[in-house]
Amino acid sequence: MRRRSFFTVLAFAWIVPLGLVVALTRNPITAYFARQAYWLHSARGSGCFSHEDYACAESEYGKMIALQPDRMEGYERRGEALLRLTRYSEAAADDTSALARLMAAPSQNGRSAEDLRTSRAELLCNRGKAEAGMGRYAAALSDVTQAIHLWPEIDDAHTVRMQVSYAAGKSDAASADADYVIQHKDAGMNIAYVIRSKIAARRGRYGRAAQDLAEACRLQPGIADQWFDLGWMQLKAGEASQAVATYKEALIHDPDRPSGWFRLCIAQLAAGDANAAMETVNTALPRSTAADRTAARRDLADAYHDYPSAADQFDRANGWFR
């Protein structure tokens, strides 16, 4: 009995160390494959994102978070995908989660002090975009301003703050950021010229507005709205002949816009070319509705110096303003 007990104990004595060996070998292997899966989902998400398949990217980044919820990369990248999907509340929440993890364990996320500063700035800027998308302009301005203080050269932060300031009715602040973007030739130059033109127009500086819109059209000539707005600013500034040429260019980009034909007609009338104006009216009529014609009459009142006689002339000729 004693001998059997000895061998029984000896046999069972191998179980504990064997279990330790298995535990020590399995955990690193499991952790290794978990890390590999984490970065595999990261690569897949980046591929989806680059192909503008943001729903796929969101799914892959969500799997990153499920594997390692304490790391910040999954939240950061999913936040960007959600921003593209205009799911602003969720995007802001992910940016907040990423910021918390970044600041709680910067060494775990492999960030130097410089990387920590720039990464925090990027996350704040992205959260500011999401806040702006929800109409929370004060929070957006706070986040983007913090981002700029952390990293003054950060991409598109001044453009974002300019747009948010303009939407919030802060024209002076928006104009200052627009000047910065234009001076530094940032990627948002076209938007900066457009916003600066809108601010100038609000203040009755139509010539300045036309100059800025002309630059916007030069930078991105394929945007029809910019050409139509440029023609209107030129007309308001008394540059009727230039407005005629601009509206003709605008109508090349969007020939089915009734308001464009009517405004071309008004510009031709203001330039003293009544015959061309009547031809334009005949082109506009089949494309227009009663609402278009009512809007055109308002435009005429706004743009033409001798409105009563002009309106009477067109009313007698075609009745298209009625």
Secondary structure as the mmCIF struct_conf table of DSSP 4:
data_model
#
loop_
_struct_conf.conf_type_id
_struct_conf.id
_struct_conf.beg_label_comp_id
_struct_conf.beg_label_asym_id
_struct_conf.beg_label_seq_id
_struct_conf.end_label_comp_id
_struct_conf.end_label_asym_id
_struct_conf.end_label_seq_id
HELX_RH_AL_P HELX_RH_AL_P1 ARG A 2 ALA A 13
TURN_TY1_P TURN_TY1_P1 TRP A 14 TRP A 14
HELX_RH_AL_P HELX_RH_AL_P2 ILE A 15 SER A 50
TURN_TY1_P TURN_TY1_P2 HIS A 51 GLU A 52
HELX_RH_AL_P HELX_RH_AL_P3 TYR A 54 LEU A 67
TURN_TY1_P TURN_TY1_P3 PRO A 69 ASP A 70
BEND BEND1 MET A 72 MET A 72
HELX_RH_AL_P HELX_RH_AL_P4 GLU A 73 ARG A 84
TURN_TY1_P TURN_TY1_P4 LEU A 85 THR A 86
HELX_RH_AL_P HELX_RH_AL_P5 TYR A 88 ALA A 104
TURN_TY1_P TURN_TY1_P5 PRO A 106 GLY A 110
HELX_RH_AL_P HELX_RH_AL_P6 ALA A 113 GLY A 133
TURN_TY1_P TURN_TY1_P6 MET A 134 GLY A 135
HELX_RH_AL_P HELX_RH_AL_P7 TYR A 137 LEU A 150
TURN_TY1_P TURN_TY1_P7 PRO A 152 GLU A 153
TURN_TY1_P TURN_TY1_P8 ASP A 155 ASP A 156
HELX_RH_AL_P HELX_RH_AL_P8 ALA A 157 ALA A 167
TURN_TY1_P TURN_TY1_P9 ALA A 168 GLY A 169
HELX_RH_AL_P HELX_RH_AL_P9 SER A 171 GLN A 183
TURN_TY1_P TURN_TY1_P10 HIS A 184 LYS A 185
TURN_TY1_P TURN_TY1_P11 ALA A 187 GLY A 188
HELX_RH_AL_P HELX_RH_AL_P10 MET A 189 ARG A 202
TURN_TY1_P TURN_TY1_P12 ARG A 203 GLY A 204
HELX_RH_AL_P HELX_RH_AL_P11 TYR A 206 LEU A 219
TURN_TY1_P TURN_TY1_P13 PRO A 221 GLY A 222
HELX_RH_AL_P HELX_RH_AL_P12 ALA A 224 LYS A 236
TURN_TY1_P TURN_TY1_P14 ALA A 237 GLY A 238
HELX_RH_AL_P HELX_RH_AL_P13 ALA A 240 HIS A 253
TURN_TY1_P TURN_TY1_P15 PRO A 255 ASP A 256
HELX_RH_AL_P HELX_RH_AL_P14 PRO A 258 ALA A 270
TURN_TY1_P TURN_TY1_P16 ALA A 271 GLY A 272
HELX_RH_AL_P HELX_RH_AL_P15 ALA A 274 ALA A 284
HELX_RH_3T_P HELX_RH_3T_P1 LEU A 285 ARG A 287
HELX_RH_AL_P HELX_RH_AL_P16 ALA A 290 ALA A 303
TURN_TY1_P TURN_TY1_P17 HIS A 305 ASP A 306
HELX_RH_AL_P HELX_RH_AL_P17 TYR A 307 ALA A 317
TURN_TY1_P TURN_TY1_P18 ASN A 318 ASN A 318
TURN_TY1_P TURN_TY1_P19 TRP A 320 PHE A 321
#
